[in-house]
Amino acid sequence: MNLPAILDIVLGLVFIYLILSLLASEIQELITTLFQWRAEHLKKSIEIMLAGNVRNGDKDGNIDRVVLLANRLYANPLIKNINQEAKGWASTLPRKVTWAVASLYHSLKTKSVGKESRSVFGDDRHTGPSYIPKDIFATTLLETLHLPELVQWLTESRIENFKKERLEEIKQIIKEMSQNDTTYETQKMSEEFKNLENEYETIVDTFRKNKFSLETSIKRMEESLDRFIVNAFPQDMQENEQYKKTRKKLENYKKDIFSNVEQAILLGGLQPNIDEVVQLVNKSSLVYRELKVAHEQLSDKDSENYKRFQKIKNFVENQLPDPIVENIEVLAKRAQGRIQTTEQGIKKLRQEIEIAFDSSMERASGVYKRNAKGVALLIGFILAVASNTDAFHMVDRLSKDSALRDIIVQNAGKIANSNNTTIEQIPNNTAANITSLTDEANKILTSVSLPIGWSDANLAQQLRWQSKPLIAKAPLDGSQVEPPVEYIKNYSVLNIMRMIPGWIVSGIAIAMGAPFWFDSLSKIMNVRNAGRRPESLRNQDGNQES
């Protein structure tokens, strides 16, 4: 057998496997969509990322907590809005059918965890995103852990303590003076101090309402203290030595505390560092206890602020998995460095979460591809048996039937030539391009009889059935017709066993995917065409011989 014939046989095999791979890809895509494997795998991967090594031994119910936390993430509007769903009866009906099938599938393979795990995606959600951007995940995780709220509350409690400490120190300075002077001016000074207290209270209150930043609030405290000094110690009283000494002491005090706003914030511990930020979700840390004590001391137990803290307190102490706290602390240590503000620390922590999420999703993608390859193999084997695609029988038929080879080669060339740009596109846009190729392959299949299938004609050659012609009536017009044939069917165990290796080879070949076979088809066609002499030269040779 010469090289062109071998190339044609290989080309025929590639063409057949391309068509079957297209069908297998369509089946796998349908199953994946119907059972929401991508979305489910993403959800499970996030749970594994959050759980860490807890699955090696769960004694505190952390697995259930991880699942509930993942459900909370999926309930966040940022992630919920990723799913773009069309509206209308015609659009929702197929989706409801898919939900019903997926819900039945998930109910058979998973168990519910708590009251919030009615489905894989939590609550009554029937579906979830198959992809989540890293920035959205990081932001959602921080919001679900309530870190921004906890940081705000901690800062509020510390600025409240800062206010009390400053007022107490100023009051002590005034008290020292009043012990030596009980004049009317001292009483006036007390009135000015009351004004200072009111101003400080207003400043802290506006900070709680997010009307001013921490830096602006400290600056306003400095300005209020400056007004107090000017009003309580007017210039016409500078002759009083006691007043003069007290004013000087207050001015020095103001300089020590407020000369540099950043220094005042640092010395007062007003701005939590990145380590303190993550300690806010650690129920055994000193920072969390500090915040807890501050809220327990609130006089108004019916306020929305107090009720909100009680809910978050219950989440941190009873629902937050321990591995999450440990993982966040590790990421915070990586984020430490030249961070000057809490905002910078949270931003750096968010970046570390994004990096960890990317790394986790890369591993999850590898696992999903391996699982998908296993499903592809299973579909390939089933399809090979269902279509009776025996690799060795196809080689035998193609090597003996030159007419069949020529027909397959011609049709393979049509697909390769009409889809020159699809080679690079298929791996990146499988669904759209595979659909296009499938439509084209279906048109060709109507005119090509491939050496596959369970028809009597194919089985007769595959299993070497004997045949006997039947007597047929001659047509009235006297034309010649091929007499019908009856096969002596023999389904012996040995014949069936000989087909199994061919099915296995075909199953593996089909699982290799349509992109691989399309690329191979194009390359083989290029090699085959490169080895053929141009038509003009063949015509010249024919003319010379004649």
Secondary structure as UniProt FT lines:
FT   HELIX           3..35
FT   HELIX           37..51
FT   TURN            52..53
FT   HELIX           54..56
FT   HELIX           62..75
FT   HELIX           77..80
FT   TURN            81..82
FT   HELIX           89..109
FT   TURN            120..121
FT   TURN            123..124
FT   HELIX           134..144
FT   TURN            145..146
FT   HELIX           147..178
FT   TURN            179..180
FT   HELIX           184..208
FT   TURN            209..210
FT   HELIX           214..232
FT   HELIX           235..237
FT   TURN            238..239
FT   HELIX           241..258
FT   HELIX           261..267
FT   TURN            268..269
FT   HELIX           274..279
FT   TURN            280..281
FT   TURN            283..284
FT   HELIX           286..296
FT   TURN            301..302
FT   HELIX           304..314
FT   HELIX           315..319
FT   HELIX           322..335
FT   HELIX           342..386
FT   TURN            387..388
FT   HELIX           391..400
FT   HELIX           402..418
FT   TURN            419..421
FT   HELIX           422..425
FT   TURN            426..428
FT   HELIX           430..445
FT   TURN            446..447
FT   HELIX           456..462
FT   TURN            463..464
FT   STRAND          466..469
FT   TURN            476..477
FT   STRAND          485..488
FT   HELIX           493..511
FT   HELIX           514..530
FT   HELIX           535..545
//
